[in-house]
Amino acid sequence: MQSILRDIKEQDFKQIYLLYGVEDYLRKQYRDKLKQALLAPDDTMNYQYYDGKDINVGAVIDQAETMPFFADRRVIVIENSELFKHGGEQLAEYLVNPSETTYFIFVESEIDKRSKLFKTVRDKGRAIEFALQDEGTLKRWIRGLVAKEEKHISEEALNTMLEKTGNDMENIRRELEKLICYCLDKDEIGKEDVNIICITRISNRIFDMINAIANKQQKTALKLYYDLLELKEPPMRILFLITRQFNLLLQTKELKQKGFDNKRIGEKTGLHSFIVGKYITQASKFTTKALKEALNDCVEADESVKMGRMADKMTVELLIVKYSA
């Protein structure tokens, strides 16, 4: 990311940029920064945008070979093309020696680093990964956004917010905008403000459901399941999240038994360090054997639905009933 900012500051651009990784918000932010730096704000004649996997590579190359209209550069943005996984060979060959006046910005969530296109872009331009940000980075970013509004957010409120929103920066930004509007007449954003305004992500509801299952609170577990169905969550997605939760608990339990501290457990499981403690507590309510059996049952439930032996809604319900009985 710093390399892009340096290129923009020094006005010394590479001809090809690849912005990839799971952090959508940052990918889009740096895509727009590059576009704004490479083109005049009102220049629509020299800007082409392609989105999706049905891109005609030949047409892109023809466009790239077209001289810019009363400008120094032509900019082509290609997003979600999947060309870095398959089908990018023709474009890779072209990018070895592209038109000197055309600049490419590729934006992809997933790539194959073994592909010819990736290797060409890496060698001829910049390939920059945008991974999920760690807890410290997210907190600094949130504090910075809050400070711009001349407000302060407490550490307790920050932790509560991240528990609710997860580490998706787009989701955090959206929830933070609502929070700032709600606290318009306040200097400090507190935990209660977060609890009132911020929407709890679905995986948190799954955590609560598993907690109810662990505590044999069957009525509560089923209510949480029915609430998710009311929110139009597909049963198979709920099953996927339940499976993921049991898997995280098993990993957490085994790592704790091996003597890993919370920070190392967080690094190995992808959990934020401030919620690892909750996972350790929840995992302690299950034996290793029970977690493995639960995972196996989840896999069998998934197979039963896909093979048409069971209805999806009933399958998940029976799974919840079994482990909360």
N, C-alpha and C positions, 0 to 999 in steps of 0.2 A: 504493500500500500504506500509506503514511504517513497518507493521508486516512482510511482505514478505522480505523487505530489511534487517530487523533485523535477520530473519531466515537465510538468505544467509550469512550475515556478521558473525554470530555466528556458522554457519554450523550446526544448530539445526533445522532440517526440520520436518514438519508435513508429514504424509504419504499421505494425501489427500488435494488437493487445488481445490477450485472452484473460477474461475475468471468470473464474470458475470456483465452485464450492457450494456448500450448503447454506451459507448465510446470504439469503436473498436481498436483505436490506442493504448490506454493504456493496454487493454486486451492482445493484441499481444506482446507488449513490455515486460510485466511481465511474460507472458507465456514463452518467450524466455529466460528471465533472470533466471527463475526457471530451465528450461531445461539445460541451460549452467552450472548452479551451481550443479545440481544433476548428470550430466554425463560428462565424458571426451569428449573433442571436436570431437575426431575421433571414438567414440563408437556408431556404428550403430547396433551392435548385440543386445544391451539391450534397444533399443528404438523402441516403436511402436506408430504409429499415426493413429487415426481413425477420419474420418470426415463425417458428414452427419447423417441423421436420420435413415438410414437403417443399423444400427450397430447390429451385432450378439453378444448379451450380453454374451451368453455362450462361444463364442470364446474369448472374452475379458477376461473372468474369467480364462479360460484355459491358456491364455497367462500370466496372473498375477500369476498363480501358478507355472510357469516355473522358475527355479532358474536362476539368472543372470550368464552370461558367462564371467568368469574371471573378475568380477567386484563386487562391493558391492551392487549395486542397478539395478533394472530394472525400466524404466520409461515409463508409458503409458499416452499419451495425447489424450483426447477425446474432439472433437470440434463440435459445431453445431448439437448435437445429439438429442436435445429436450427431453432427458431422464428426465430432471428436471421438465417437464410438464406432461409427461405420459410415461408409460412403463419402469420406472426405478426401480421397486420394487425388481426384482431379483438381480440387482447390489447393491441395498441398503442393502439387506440381506448379501451379500458377504462382503461388506465394513465394516460390524460390526466387523469382525475378518479376515482381509485380510492377505496375505502372508507378512511376515515382511520385505522382500527384495524388494517389489514392491511399487512404488510411483505413484500416480495418479494426473494428472492435467486436470481438466475439464474447458472448455472455452465455455461459452454460452452467447448469447445476452439477452435471455428471460428465466426466470425460474418461477416456482410456489413455493413459500416459504412454502406452505402447503404440498408439496410432501414428501413422505417418504425418497426419495434420498437426498433432500436438508437437511432435519432434521438430517440425518445420517452424511452427510459431515460436517455440522455445528458443530455437537457434537464431531466428530472424527478428524476433520482437521480444515481448514480455508476456510470460504466463504467470499469473498471480492468483493464488488460492485464497478464498475467503471462507475460513472455517468458523464454526460457532465460537463466540468469544467467551473467555473465562469470566468467572465471577467478579474479579477485581476490575477488569476492563469494563464490564457492563455497569458496575456501580459508579465508576468514574464518569462514564458516558451519561448516565441518568443524572448524576449530580450536576454535570455541566449543562444539560438541558434545563434543569430546574433553576440553576443559577442565572441563566439567561432571562428567566422570568422574574428574577429578583426574589426568589424564594429559597427555602432550605427544606431538605427532606431528612428525617431522622434515620439512623441506622436500622432501627426496628421496622420502620415503614419500608425501607429499601428491601430488607430480607423478606418481608411479607409480600411485597410486590413481585419479587423474583419467584417466590414460591407459587404465586398465582399465575404469572404470565409465562414462566419458563425463560429460556434464553434466546427466543426468537426476537430479534431486534425490531422487526416490523410490528409485531404484536405489542412489544414493550412501548414503542413510540405511540401507537394508537391508544393504548390504555393510559399512558402518561398525559397525552393531550386532554383526555376526558378528566383526568385527575387534577390537572392544572386549572381547567375551567371550573371545576367544582370548588377548588380552593382559591378562587379569584380574590376574595377579600381576606385571605390568610397569608401570613408570612412563612409559616411552616406547615409542611405536609406530614401528617402523622399516620400511625398504623390504622386507626379507626377510619380515616379518610380512604385509605387503600381498601379496607374491607368493604366499605360501602360502595365504592365506585368500580373497582377492578373486577373483571370477570375471571372466575377460576377456570383454568384450562381443563380439558377433559381428563388428562392424565392424573390431575390432582383428585378428581372425583373417583378415578379408578383406585388411587392410593387409599382413599377413605373407604371404598368398598372392600378392598383387601383387608384393611384394618378391622372392619366390621366382621369379615369372615374369620379372621384370626381370633377375634374376641367372641366368636360364636353368637354374634348378634344378627341372626338370620333376617329378621324383619327389617333392620336397618340396611343390610346389604342388598336385599331385594328392592327396597324403596329407592336406593341409589341407582340400581339397574333400571327400574321403571322410569325414574327421572331422566336418565340418559335417553331412553327410548322416546320419551315425550319431547326431548330436544332434537328428535329425528336422527339420532346417532344409529347407524346400521349395526345390528347385532354382531356381525362378523368383525367390524372395526373394534367393538367393545371386547370381543374375544381376543383379538390381536393385542390390545392394550393390557388385558388381564394376563395374557401369556408373557408379554414383555415385563410386566410388574413382577411376576413370579420368578422370571429369569434374573432380574436385577436383585431380587431378594436372595436368591441362591448365590449369585456372585458375591454379594455383600457379605453373606454369612461365611462363605468359604475363605474370603480374603481376611475377614476379621479373625477367623480361627488360625490363619497363618501368621497373625501378628501385625498385619498392616494397620497403620493409623488412618484417621478419617481422610486426611489430605490425599494419601496414596490410594485409598479406596475410591475417592472421587475421581482421581486421574485415570484409574483403570476401568471404571464403570461409566464415566462420562457424567456423573452426578456432581452438582455443585456441592462444595464442601460443607456449606451451611445446612444442607438437608441430609447429608450422609448419616448423621446421628439418628434421624427419624427412620431411615431405612434399616439401620442396625437394630433399633428398638423393635421395628416391625418384624424383621427377620428372626429375632430371638423368640418370637411367638410360634415359630414353626421349626420342626426338626428338618435336617438336611434331607432325610428320606421323604418327608411329607412334601417338601418343595419339589423334589424330583418327580414324585408321583403326580403332583398337580400339573407340572409341565407336560408330563406324558399324557395326562387326561385332556389337557388343552389341545395338544396335537391330534389326539384321537377325535375330539369334538370337531375340530376343523375339518378333518378328513370325512367324518360322518355327514356333515352338511354338504361338502363339495361332491360327495358321492350320491347325495340325494336320499340318504338313509334317515336323516333327521331334519326337522325344521330349524332354521337358525335361531329364532327367538327362544324356542323351547330348549334347545341344546345349551345355550348359555345359562338359562335359568336353572336347569338341572345341575350344571356345574357349580353354580353359586350355592344352591341348596345342599349339595353333597359336602362341600367344605365348610359350610357354616352350621351344619347340623350339630 
